[in-house]
């Protein structure tokens, strides 16, 4: 901030002040020093929030240099040259947000800098601004400085699945397909200890259906010990912890040696591959559990393959000098829910759901729990092994739409205010879930004086007819006062249209409804139950119906083949995935390979249609080679007619 302000001041006092050029050069030098603190291959060590604070402050200085026609080479700095790839590669196509693995929360990155780059001719930067809803002027500065005629937004031709090794971020994406899931991975930084980072090496988040269905904890808590331990420590992230006993659960020290990561640096992305049909990332994080005096883990390697656009398969390899109980963690947040469904688990948030199944050669005990004192963060799945010096986890994750009869979860408030957001600030105490003469079930929602309940957002196609029904009652109110019901239509994170009914003022339960058609440009829809009057209003039995005919939701059949291999049948396709030691031939069901990773997709006729080979020379199906190489390769293959360049090596 100081450097940017001083640089602008130096520009402003030219040519009146003889030393202005000297001052300006000092500011340019200091700016370069700040840029040098970014990742060697690009990106922001402290995440998009603090990175934006840094770079968008400098953006004003950069624009001043453009306006003053000062010659410099800052735009050639790798930190700025890679910003398009950082912003676009880490942008979830559905939520249009960048995940924040450190202090902060998912959001957009460096809009001011990207506006400047777009003005300088970057079609990628202009396209990014279009995606985040920032391509139009929002203030007088934008109106004066930026010329819309110079903008040329075009979707990039390059593969947005990307990795930034130095900061330790990677993205696995199905190109620019907003209907598919995206997984974002963190392992690192390896040597740079960043104060705003968390103990979350080898952790991941998943965005699907406009939801962070597997989220990060965001900015960690400072003042409540239990919440601080959970939000900052490894237990609150989708990674691995050890030996979850009562001592660990009640010890609120962060970090907790012997149980979780104790180093903010030390993890690293050791391998990455981005292709048309498969993405792959591998992180090594054992060192983050060890101190100078004590070695806890010898190995924690996490490999993730994305079988686009349907499945993620995760393979964790763990070993230690002493036996441990290893715990695989999978998180949702306070708006999400986790439940067991036979041997599988369902993580649900809004209109999105992830089917999860976890295997291990060790005996497993699953737990669905909330951390005591940090219950507000929501539930998490913890799958625990028996004590053993070495083991592995093989996990299949299938993101899919969540369907309910009413498109809403907890429309009767039987799970308290779960899946609803209340008005905060001074109005927060006005909201309560009560057993006070509910319209149905055992509970209803109450608001005194002022407040609202906002539902989760859900997706509906443009043109869909939607009707919201709810039952309301109130205390005695004056004419024109009472509850209202509103349907909100959202795009780029903002409600741009709405339809409201009410106010209603019956003292007995009465059903009301509001109807609309989803307007053009809508990405998400939500329902609001509102009350602003000198009295009390109650809500219950909220339902949403539409004329939309939904496709049936697929349920995968997931079968383990061995410790590192699985078979997944999904609709008309069957997937075979096998992890193992490179160079060692093995058979996993109908698949044979010598690769570190091999994957085959088989169609309904039993013929391979797509395949991947990672770190090996062959993969065969039913004894017939699908890929065969003379030397160790990483390669993907697809059978025509999937595209003119379907068969390709990468």
C-alpha positions as CSV (number, residue, x, y, z in Angstrom):
1,X,0.0,0.0,0.0
2,X,2.8,2.4,0.9
3,X,4.8,1.6,-2.2
4,X,1.8,2.0,-4.5
5,X,0.8,5.3,-2.8
6,X,4.3,6.6,-2.9
7,X,4.6,5.7,-6.6
8,X,1.4,7.5,-7.4
9,X,2.7,10.5,-5.5
10,X,6.0,10.5,-7.4
11,X,4.0,10.5,-10.7
12,X,1.9,13.4,-9.4
13,X,4.8,15.7,-8.5
14,X,6.6,15.4,-11.8
15,X,8.1,17.6,-13.3
16,X,7.8,20.2,-10.4
17,X,10.0,18.1,-8.0
18,X,13.5,17.5,-9.3
19,X,13.8,14.3,-7.3
20,X,10.5,12.8,-8.5
21,X,12.2,10.6,-11.0
22,X,14.5,9.2,-8.2
23,X,11.5,8.6,-5.9
24,X,9.6,6.9,-8.8
25,X,12.6,4.6,-9.5
26,X,12.7,3.6,-5.9
27,X,9.0,2.7,-6.0
28,X,9.5,0.7,-9.2
29,X,12.4,-1.2,-7.5
30,X,10.3,-1.9,-4.4
31,X,7.4,-3.0,-6.5
32,X,9.6,-5.6,-8.3
33,X,10.7,-6.9,-4.9
34,X,7.1,-7.4,-3.9
35,X,6.4,-9.3,-7.2
36,X,9.5,-11.4,-6.6
37,X,7.8,-12.8,-3.5
38,X,5.2,-14.5,-5.6
39,X,5.5,-18.1,-6.7
40,X,8.4,-18.9,-9.0
41,X,5.9,-20.3,-11.5
42,X,3.2,-17.8,-10.6
43,X,0.5,-17.5,-8.1
44,X,-0.1,-16.1,-4.6
45,X,1.3,-17.8,-1.6
46,X,-1.3,-16.3,0.8
47,X,-4.3,-17.1,-1.3
48,X,-6.5,-15.0,-3.5
49,X,-7.8,-12.7,-0.8
50,X,-4.5,-11.4,0.5
51,X,-3.0,-11.7,-3.0
52,X,-5.8,-9.4,-4.3
53,X,-5.1,-6.9,-1.5
54,X,-1.5,-6.8,-2.7
55,X,-1.9,-6.8,-6.5
56,X,-5.0,-4.6,-6.8
57,X,-3.3,-2.0,-4.7
58,X,-0.4,-2.1,-7.2
59,X,-2.9,-2.1,-10.1
60,X,-3.6,1.6,-9.4
61,X,0.1,2.4,-9.6
62,X,0.5,0.3,-12.8
63,X,-2.4,2.2,-14.3
64,X,-0.8,5.5,-13.3
65,X,2.4,4.4,-15.1
66,X,0.3,3.7,-18.2
67,X,-1.4,7.1,-18.0
68,X,2.0,8.9,-17.4
69,X,3.6,6.9,-20.3
70,X,6.4,5.7,-18.1
71,X,8.7,3.1,-19.6
72,X,9.1,0.0,-17.4
73,X,9.2,-3.8,-17.6
74,X,6.9,-4.8,-14.7
75,X,4.3,-6.3,-17.1
76,X,6.9,-8.8,-18.2
77,X,7.4,-10.0,-14.6
78,X,6.4,-13.7,-14.2
79,X,4.0,-12.8,-11.4
80,X,1.9,-10.7,-13.8
81,X,2.6,-12.8,-16.9
82,X,1.0,-15.8,-15.3
83,X,-1.9,-14.0,-13.7
84,X,-4.3,-15.0,-16.5
85,X,-3.5,-18.7,-15.9
86,X,-3.8,-18.3,-12.2
87,X,-7.2,-16.6,-12.2
88,X,-8.8,-18.8,-14.9
89,X,-7.2,-22.1,-14.0
90,X,-8.3,-21.8,-10.4
91,X,-11.8,-20.5,-11.2
92,X,-14.5,-23.0,-10.6
93,X,-16.7,-22.8,-13.8
94,X,-20.0,-23.2,-11.8
95,X,-19.4,-21.1,-8.7
96,X,-17.2,-18.7,-10.6
97,X,-15.0,-18.4,-7.5
98,X,-11.4,-19.2,-6.7
99,X,-11.0,-21.5,-3.6
100,X,-9.1,-20.1,-0.7
101,X,-7.0,-22.8,1.1
102,X,-5.6,-20.2,3.5
103,X,-7.2,-17.3,5.5
104,X,-10.0,-15.8,3.5
105,X,-12.9,-17.3,1.6
106,X,-13.7,-18.3,-1.9
107,X,-14.1,-15.3,-4.2
108,X,-12.7,-13.5,-7.2
109,X,-9.1,-12.5,-7.6
110,X,-7.4,-9.3,-8.7
111,X,-10.3,-7.7,-10.7
112,X,-8.5,-4.4,-11.0
113,X,-5.3,-5.9,-12.3
114,X,-7.2,-8.1,-14.7
115,X,-9.1,-5.0,-15.9
116,X,-5.8,-3.4,-16.7
117,X,-4.5,-6.5,-18.5
118,X,-7.7,-6.6,-20.5
119,X,-7.2,-3.0,-21.5
120,X,-3.7,-3.9,-22.6
121,X,-5.2,-6.5,-25.0
122,X,-5.5,-9.7,-23.0
123,X,-8.6,-11.6,-24.3
124,X,-8.1,-14.1,-21.5
125,X,-8.3,-11.3,-18.8
126,X,-11.4,-9.8,-20.5
127,X,-13.0,-13.3,-20.6
128,X,-12.2,-13.7,-16.9
129,X,-13.8,-10.4,-16.1
130,X,-16.9,-11.5,-18.0
131,X,-17.1,-14.7,-15.9
132,X,-16.9,-12.9,-12.6
133,X,-19.3,-10.1,-13.6
134,X,-16.7,-7.3,-13.5
135,X,-16.4,-6.4,-17.2
136,X,-18.7,-3.3,-16.9
137,X,-17.6,-0.1,-15.1
138,X,-18.8,-0.1,-11.5
139,X,-17.4,3.3,-10.4
140,X,-16.3,6.7,-11.8
141,X,-12.7,5.5,-11.9
142,X,-13.7,2.6,-14.2
143,X,-15.8,4.9,-16.4
144,X,-12.9,7.4,-16.8
145,X,-10.0,5.0,-17.3
146,X,-11.3,2.1,-19.2
147,X,-12.5,1.8,-22.8
148,X,-15.0,-1.0,-23.5
149,X,-14.0,-0.9,-27.1
150,X,-10.6,-2.3,-26.2
151,X,-12.0,-5.4,-24.6
152,X,-12.0,-8.6,-26.5
153,X,-13.2,-11.4,-24.3
154,X,-12.6,-14.9,-25.7
155,X,-12.7,-18.2,-23.9
156,X,-9.1,-19.5,-23.7
157,X,-8.0,-22.2,-26.1
158,X,-5.7,-23.7,-23.5
159,X,-6.6,-26.4,-21.0
160,X,-7.5,-24.7,-17.7
161,X,-6.5,-27.7,-15.5
162,X,-3.3,-26.3,-14.1
163,X,-0.7,-26.5,-11.3
164,X,1.4,-23.9,-9.5
165,X,4.1,-26.0,-7.9
166,X,5.8,-23.3,-5.9
167,X,2.7,-22.2,-4.0
168,X,1.3,-25.7,-4.0
169,X,-2.1,-25.3,-5.8
170,X,-3.6,-27.4,-8.6
171,X,-6.9,-27.7,-10.4
172,X,-8.6,-30.7,-12.0
173,X,-11.3,-29.5,-14.3
174,X,-13.4,-30.7,-17.3
175,X,-12.3,-27.8,-19.4
176,X,-14.8,-24.9,-19.2
177,X,-17.8,-27.2,-18.5
178,X,-19.9,-25.5,-15.8
179,X,-22.0,-28.6,-15.5
180,X,-19.1,-30.8,-14.3
181,X,-17.3,-30.9,-11.0
182,X,-14.0,-29.3,-10.3
183,X,-11.4,-30.4,-7.7
184,X,-8.8,-28.1,-6.3
185,X,-5.8,-29.5,-4.5
186,X,-3.2,-28.0,-2.1
187,X,0.2,-29.5,-1.2
188,X,2.7,-26.8,-0.3
189,X,4.4,-24.5,-0.2
190,X,7.5,-26.6,0.2
191,X,9.9,-24.1,1.8
192,X,8.0,-20.8,2.2
193,X,6.3,-20.7,5.6
194,X,3.3,-18.4,5.2
195,X,1.6,-17.1,8.3
196,X,-1.9,-17.0,6.8
197,X,-1.7,-20.6,5.6
198,X,-3.3,-23.6,7.4
199,X,-2.1,-27.1,8.3
200,X,-3.8,-28.5,5.2
201,X,-1.2,-30.1,2.9
202,X,-2.7,-32.7,0.6
203,X,-6.2,-31.3,1.2
204,X,-8.8,-30.8,-1.6
205,X,-12.1,-29.0,-2.2
206,X,-14.8,-29.7,-4.8
207,X,-17.1,-27.3,-6.5
208,X,-20.2,-28.7,-8.2
209,X,-23.7,-27.4,-9.1
210,X,-22.9,-23.9,-7.9
211,X,-21.9,-25.2,-4.4
212,X,-18.6,-25.8,-2.6
213,X,-20.0,-29.2,-1.7
214,X,-16.6,-30.2,-0.3
215,X,-15.4,-26.9,1.2
216,X,-12.4,-25.3,2.9
217,X,-12.8,-23.7,6.3
218,X,-11.9,-20.2,5.2
219,X,-10.4,-17.7,7.6
220,X,-9.4,-19.5,10.8
221,X,-10.9,-18.5,14.2
222,X,-8.6,-16.6,16.5
223,X,-10.3,-16.4,19.9
224,X,-12.3,-19.6,20.5
225,X,-9.8,-22.4,21.2
226,X,-12.0,-25.3,19.8
227,X,-12.9,-23.3,16.7
228,X,-9.3,-22.3,16.2
229,X,-8.0,-25.8,16.4
230,X,-10.6,-27.0,14.0
231,X,-10.4,-24.2,11.4
232,X,-6.6,-23.9,11.4
233,X,-5.5,-27.5,12.1
234,X,-5.5,-30.6,9.9
235,X,-8.7,-32.0,11.5
236,X,-10.8,-29.3,9.8
237,X,-9.6,-30.1,6.3
238,X,-10.0,-32.9,3.9
239,X,-6.6,-34.5,4.6
240,X,-5.3,-37.2,7.0
241,X,-4.9,-37.1,10.8
242,X,-3.5,-39.8,13.1
243,X,-4.7,-41.4,16.4
244,X,-7.9,-39.6,17.1
245,X,-8.3,-40.4,20.8
246,X,-9.9,-38.5,23.7
247,X,-6.6,-36.7,24.5
248,X,-6.4,-35.3,21.0
249,X,-10.0,-34.4,20.8
250,X,-9.8,-32.4,24.0
251,X,-6.4,-30.9,23.4
252,X,-7.1,-27.6,21.7
253,X,-3.4,-26.8,20.9
254,X,-2.7,-26.0,17.3
255,X,-0.8,-27.8,15.9
256,X,-1.0,-31.0,17.8
257,X,2.3,-33.0,17.3
258,X,1.9,-36.7,16.7
259,X,-1.7,-36.3,15.4
260,X,-1.6,-33.8,12.6
261,X,0.6,-31.6,10.4
262,X,2.9,-29.4,12.4
263,X,4.6,-27.5,9.5
264,X,3.0,-24.8,7.4
265,X,5.6,-25.6,4.8
266,X,6.9,-29.0,3.5
267,X,4.2,-30.4,1.3
268,X,4.8,-30.4,-2.4
269,X,3.1,-31.3,-5.7
270,X,5.4,-34.0,-7.2
271,X,3.5,-34.8,-10.3
272,X,0.7,-33.3,-12.5
273,X,-0.9,-34.2,-15.8
274,X,-3.7,-32.4,-17.7
275,X,-5.5,-34.0,-20.6
276,X,-8.8,-34.0,-22.5
277,X,-10.3,-37.0,-20.7
278,X,-8.1,-37.4,-17.6
279,X,-6.4,-35.1,-15.1
280,X,-3.9,-36.3,-12.4
281,X,-2.1,-34.7,-9.5
282,X,0.1,-36.2,-6.8
283,X,1.2,-34.6,-3.6
284,X,3.8,-35.6,-0.9
285,X,3.1,-34.3,2.6
286,X,4.7,-36.7,5.1
287,X,7.4,-34.1,6.1
288,X,4.7,-31.7,7.4
289,X,3.8,-34.1,10.2
290,X,7.5,-34.3,11.4
291,X,9.5,-32.0,13.6
292,X,13.3,-31.7,14.0
293,X,13.1,-34.1,17.0
294,X,10.4,-36.5,16.0
295,X,9.6,-38.4,12.8
296,X,5.9,-39.3,12.7
297,X,5.3,-40.2,9.1
298,X,7.7,-41.7,6.5
299,X,5.1,-41.4,3.7
300,X,1.9,-39.6,2.9
301,X,1.5,-39.5,-0.8
302,X,-1.9,-38.6,-2.2
303,X,-2.7,-39.3,-5.9
304,X,-6.0,-38.0,-7.5
305,X,-7.2,-38.9,-11.0
306,X,-10.2,-37.2,-12.5
307,X,-12.1,-39.4,-15.0
308,X,-13.9,-36.6,-16.8
309,X,-16.6,-35.5,-16.3
310,X,-17.8,-38.0,-13.7
311,X,-15.5,-39.4,-11.1
312,X,-12.6,-38.6,-8.8
313,X,-10.5,-41.5,-7.5
314,X,-8.1,-40.8,-4.6
315,X,-5.2,-43.1,-3.6
316,X,-3.4,-42.4,-0.3
317,X,-0.2,-44.2,0.6
318,X,0.8,-44.0,4.3
319,X,3.6,-45.4,6.3
320,X,5.3,-44.6,9.6
321,X,8.1,-45.9,12.0
322,X,5.4,-46.8,14.6
323,X,1.8,-48.1,14.2
324,X,-0.9,-45.5,13.9
325,X,-4.6,-45.3,13.4
326,X,-4.9,-43.3,10.2
327,X,-8.0,-41.1,9.6
328,X,-9.3,-40.1,6.2
329,X,-11.3,-36.9,6.4
330,X,-14.1,-35.5,4.2
331,X,-15.8,-32.3,5.1
332,X,-18.9,-30.2,4.4
333,X,-20.0,-27.0,6.1
334,X,-22.9,-25.8,8.2
335,X,-25.1,-25.7,5.2
336,X,-24.2,-29.3,4.3
337,X,-25.1,-32.7,5.6
338,X,-23.4,-36.1,5.7
339,X,-25.3,-39.4,6.0
340,X,-24.4,-43.1,5.6
341,X,-26.1,-45.0,2.8
342,X,-25.1,-48.6,3.2
343,X,-21.3,-48.8,2.7
344,X,-21.3,-45.4,1.0
345,X,-21.7,-41.9,2.3
346,X,-23.7,-39.0,0.9
347,X,-22.4,-35.4,1.3
348,X,-25.2,-33.0,0.4
349,X,-25.2,-29.3,0.1
350,X,-28.0,-27.3,-1.7
351,X,-28.7,-29.0,-5.0
352,X,-25.4,-30.9,-5.1
353,X,-24.3,-34.2,-3.6
354,X,-21.2,-36.3,-3.5
355,X,-21.4,-40.1,-3.2
356,X,-18.2,-41.3,-1.4
357,X,-16.9,-44.8,-0.8
358,X,-13.6,-45.4,1.1
359,X,-11.6,-48.7,1.0
360,X,-8.5,-49.8,2.8
361,X,-6.6,-53.1,3.4
362,X,-6.9,-52.2,7.1
363,X,-10.1,-52.6,9.1
364,X,-12.2,-49.4,8.8
365,X,-14.5,-47.7,11.3
366,X,-16.5,-44.7,10.0
367,X,-17.6,-41.7,12.1
368,X,-19.9,-38.8,11.1
369,X,-19.3,-36.2,13.7
370,X,-18.9,-32.5,14.7
371,X,-16.0,-31.2,16.6
372,X,-17.0,-30.3,20.2
373,X,-17.0,-26.5,20.5
374,X,-16.9,-26.0,16.8
375,X,-20.2,-27.5,15.8
376,X,-21.1,-24.4,13.8
377,X,-18.6,-25.5,11.1
378,X,-20.8,-28.4,10.2
379,X,-20.3,-32.2,10.1
380,X,-17.4,-34.2,8.7
381,X,-16.7,-37.8,7.8
382,X,-13.8,-39.5,9.5
383,X,-12.9,-43.0,8.3
384,X,-10.5,-44.6,10.8
385,X,-8.1,-47.6,10.4
386,X,-7.0,-50.0,13.0
387,X,-3.4,-49.4,14.2
388,X,-0.8,-50.3,11.6
389,X,2.6,-49.0,10.5
390,X,1.5,-48.8,6.9
391,X,-1.7,-48.8,4.9
392,X,-3.6,-47.1,2.1
393,X,-7.0,-45.5,1.4
394,X,-8.7,-45.8,-2.0
395,X,-11.6,-43.4,-2.3
396,X,-14.2,-42.9,-5.0
397,X,-16.1,-39.6,-5.2
398,X,-19.0,-39.1,-7.5
399,X,-20.5,-35.6,-7.6
400,X,-24.1,-35.6,-8.8
401,X,-27.3,-33.4,-8.6
402,X,-29.3,-33.7,-5.4
403,X,-33.1,-34.1,-5.9
404,X,-35.8,-33.8,-3.4
405,X,-39.6,-33.6,-3.7
406,X,-39.6,-29.9,-2.9
407,X,-36.2,-28.7,-4.2
408,X,-35.6,-27.5,-0.6
409,X,-34.0,-29.3,2.3
410,X,-35.6,-28.8,5.7
411,X,-38.6,-27.0,4.5
412,X,-40.4,-27.9,7.7
413,X,-37.6,-26.7,10.0
414,X,-37.4,-30.1,11.7
415,X,-33.6,-29.8,11.6
416,X,-33.6,-26.4,13.3
417,X,-32.4,-23.7,10.8
418,X,-30.2,-26.1,8.8
419,X,-30.1,-25.2,5.1
420,X,-31.5,-21.7,5.9
421,X,-29.5,-18.4,6.4
422,X,-30.9,-15.9,8.8
423,X,-30.5,-12.1,8.8
424,X,-27.4,-11.3,10.8
425,X,-26.2,-8.3,12.8
426,X,-28.6,-6.8,15.4
427,X,-31.5,-8.9,13.9
428,X,-29.8,-12.3,14.5
429,X,-31.5,-12.8,18.0
430,X,-34.9,-12.2,16.4
431,X,-34.8,-15.7,14.7
432,X,-35.7,-18.9,16.5
433,X,-36.9,-22.4,15.6
434,X,-39.7,-23.2,18.1
435,X,-42.2,-26.0,18.9
436,X,-44.9,-23.3,19.2
437,X,-48.0,-24.6,17.5
438,X,-46.3,-25.7,14.2
439,X,-48.4,-26.1,11.1
440,X,-46.9,-29.6,10.6
441,X,-44.2,-31.7,12.2
442,X,-42.7,-30.6,15.5
443,X,-41.2,-27.3,14.8
444,X,-41.6,-24.0,12.8
445,X,-39.5,-20.9,12.2
446,X,-40.2,-17.6,14.1
447,X,-39.2,-14.0,13.5
448,X,-39.8,-11.2,15.9
449,X,-39.9,-7.6,14.6
450,X,-37.4,-8.0,11.7
451,X,-35.6,-10.7,9.9
452,X,-35.7,-13.3,7.2
453,X,-34.8,-16.9,6.3
454,X,-33.0,-17.4,3.0
455,X,-33.0,-20.9,1.5
456,X,-30.0,-22.5,-0.2
457,X,-29.7,-21.6,-3.9
458,X,-30.6,-24.2,-6.5
459,X,-30.4,-24.3,-10.3
460,X,-33.3,-24.3,-12.7
461,X,-33.3,-23.9,-16.5
462,X,-34.4,-20.5,-17.9
463,X,-38.1,-20.5,-18.6
464,X,-39.0,-23.0,-15.9
465,X,-42.3,-22.2,-14.0
466,X,-41.6,-22.2,-10.3
467,X,-44.1,-22.0,-7.4
468,X,-43.3,-21.6,-3.7
469,X,-45.9,-22.5,-1.1
470,X,-45.5,-21.9,2.6
471,X,-47.8,-21.6,5.6
472,X,-47.6,-18.4,7.8
473,X,-49.3,-17.0,10.8
474,X,-48.8,-13.8,12.8
475,X,-49.7,-11.9,15.9
476,X,-52.4,-9.2,15.5
477,X,-51.0,-6.6,13.0
478,X,-52.1,-3.5,11.3
479,X,-53.3,-3.5,7.7
480,X,-50.5,-3.8,5.2
481,X,-48.1,-5.5,7.6
482,X,-47.0,-9.1,7.8
483,X,-44.8,-11.8,6.3
484,X,-43.7,-11.8,2.7
485,X,-42.3,-14.6,0.4
486,X,-39.8,-13.8,-2.3
487,X,-38.2,-15.8,-5.1
488,X,-34.8,-14.4,-6.0
489,X,-32.9,-15.0,-9.3
490,X,-29.1,-14.9,-9.2
491,X,-26.3,-14.4,-11.6
492,X,-22.6,-13.9,-10.9
493,X,-23.3,-13.9,-7.2
494,X,-25.9,-11.1,-7.3
495,X,-29.8,-11.2,-7.2
496,X,-30.8,-9.4,-10.4
497,X,-34.6,-10.1,-10.3
498,X,-37.2,-11.2,-7.9
499,X,-40.9,-11.9,-7.5
500,X,-42.7,-11.2,-4.1
501,X,-46.0,-12.1,-2.6
502,X,-47.5,-10.6,0.6
503,X,-47.7,-9.2,3.1
504,X,-50.0,-11.7,4.8
505,X,-51.6,-11.1,8.2
506,X,-53.6,-14.1,9.4
507,X,-53.4,-15.2,13.0
508,X,-54.2,-18.8,12.1
509,X,-52.0,-20.9,9.8
510,X,-52.7,-20.1,6.2
511,X,-51.1,-21.3,3.1
512,X,-49.8,-18.8,0.6
513,X,-47.9,-19.0,-2.7
514,X,-45.8,-17.0,-5.1
515,X,-45.1,-18.1,-8.7
516,X,-42.8,-16.9,-11.5
517,X,-40.8,-18.1,-14.5
518,X,-37.0,-18.3,-14.4
519,X,-35.8,-15.2,-16.4
520,X,-33.0,-15.2,-18.9
521,X,-29.5,-15.1,-17.4
522,X,-30.4,-16.9,-14.2
523,X,-27.8,-19.2,-12.8
524,X,-29.4,-19.9,-9.4
525,X,-32.7,-19.5,-7.6
526,X,-33.4,-19.0,-3.9
527,X,-36.5,-18.5,-1.6
528,X,-36.8,-15.8,1.1
529,X,-39.3,-15.8,4.0
530,X,-39.3,-12.3,5.4
531,X,-41.0,-10.5,8.3
532,X,-40.7,-6.8,9.1
533,X,-43.4,-5.6,11.4
534,X,-44.0,-4.7,15.1
535,X,-45.0,-8.2,16.1
536,X,-44.2,-11.8,15.4
537,X,-44.4,-14.0,12.3
538,X,-44.2,-17.8,11.9
539,X,-43.3,-19.9,8.9
540,X,-43.6,-23.6,8.2
541,X,-44.1,-26.3,5.5
542,X,-42.2,-24.6,2.7
543,X,-42.3,-26.4,-0.6
544,X,-41.1,-25.6,-4.1
545,X,-42.6,-27.1,-7.2
546,X,-41.7,-26.6,-10.9
547,X,-42.8,-27.9,-14.3
548,X,-39.2,-29.0,-14.9
549,X,-38.7,-32.7,-15.8
550,X,-35.5,-33.9,-14.2
551,X,-33.3,-36.6,-15.5
552,X,-33.0,-39.6,-13.1
553,X,-30.0,-39.3,-10.8
554,X,-27.4,-42.0,-11.4
555,X,-26.1,-44.2,-8.6
556,X,-22.7,-45.7,-9.1
557,X,-21.9,-49.3,-8.3
558,X,-18.4,-49.2,-6.7
559,X,-16.5,-52.4,-6.2
560,X,-13.0,-52.7,-4.8
561,X,-10.7,-55.0,-6.8
562,X,-7.6,-54.8,-4.6
563,X,-5.9,-52.4,-2.2
564,X,-5.2,-49.9,-5.1
565,X,-7.8,-50.7,-7.6
566,X,-11.6,-50.3,-8.1
567,X,-14.3,-50.8,-10.7
568,X,-17.1,-48.3,-11.0
569,X,-20.3,-48.9,-13.1
570,X,-22.1,-45.6,-13.9
571,X,-25.0,-45.6,-16.3
572,X,-23.8,-47.1,-19.6
573,X,-20.1,-47.0,-18.8
574,X,-17.8,-48.9,-16.6
575,X,-14.5,-47.5,-15.2
576,X,-11.5,-49.5,-14.1
577,X,-8.8,-47.7,-12.1
578,X,-5.6,-49.2,-10.8
579,X,-2.8,-47.6,-8.7
580,X,0.4,-49.5,-8.0
581,X,4.2,-49.6,-8.1
582,X,5.5,-48.5,-11.5
583,X,7.3,-51.2,-13.4
584,X,5.5,-54.0,-11.5
585,X,3.0,-55.9,-13.5
586,X,-0.3,-56.6,-11.8
587,X,-3.9,-57.6,-12.7
588,X,-6.9,-55.7,-11.3
589,X,-10.0,-57.4,-12.5
590,X,-10.1,-57.1,-16.3
591,X,-7.3,-54.6,-16.3
592,X,-3.5,-55.5,-16.5
593,X,-0.8,-52.9,-16.3
594,X,2.7,-52.1,-15.1
595,X,1.9,-48.4,-14.6
596,X,1.8,-46.2,-11.5
597,X,-1.7,-45.4,-12.6
598,X,-3.9,-47.0,-15.3
599,X,-7.5,-46.2,-16.1
600,X,-9.9,-47.6,-18.7
601,X,-13.5,-46.5,-19.5
602,X,-15.6,-49.3,-21.1
603,X,-18.8,-48.7,-23.0
604,X,-22.0,-50.7,-22.8
605,X,-20.8,-53.1,-25.5
606,X,-17.7,-54.0,-23.4
607,X,-15.3,-52.1,-25.6
608,X,-12.6,-49.6,-24.2
609,X,-13.4,-46.0,-25.3
610,X,-10.9,-44.1,-23.2
611,X,-7.8,-45.0,-21.4
612,X,-4.9,-43.4,-19.4
613,X,-1.4,-44.7,-18.7
614,X,0.7,-42.9,-16.1
615,X,4.3,-43.9,-15.5
616,X,4.2,-47.3,-17.3
617,X,4.5,-49.1,-20.6
618,X,1.2,-50.8,-21.1
619,X,-2.4,-51.2,-20.0
620,X,-4.5,-54.1,-21.3
621,X,-8.2,-55.0,-21.1
622,X,-9.2,-58.7,-21.2
623,X,-5.6,-59.5,-22.2
624,X,-5.6,-57.1,-25.2
625,X,-3.4,-54.0,-25.2
626,X,-5.2,-50.7,-25.1
627,X,-1.9,-48.8,-24.8
628,X,1.5,-50.3,-25.4
629,X,4.8,-48.2,-25.4
630,X,8.5,-49.1,-25.6
631,X,9.4,-46.9,-22.7
632,X,7.7,-45.5,-19.6
633,X,5.1,-42.9,-20.7
634,X,2.2,-40.8,-19.6
635,X,-0.4,-41.1,-22.2
636,X,-4.2,-40.9,-22.8
637,X,-6.1,-42.6,-25.6
638,X,-9.7,-42.2,-26.8
639,X,-11.5,-44.1,-29.5
640,X,-13.0,-42.0,-32.4
641,X,-15.5,-40.4,-32.9
642,X,-14.8,-38.4,-29.8
643,X,-13.0,-35.8,-31.8
644,X,-10.5,-35.3,-34.7
645,X,-7.6,-35.5,-32.3
646,X,-9.1,-38.1,-30.0
647,X,-6.2,-40.4,-29.9
648,X,-3.3,-38.5,-28.4
649,X,-0.2,-38.8,-26.3
650,X,0.5,-36.2,-23.6
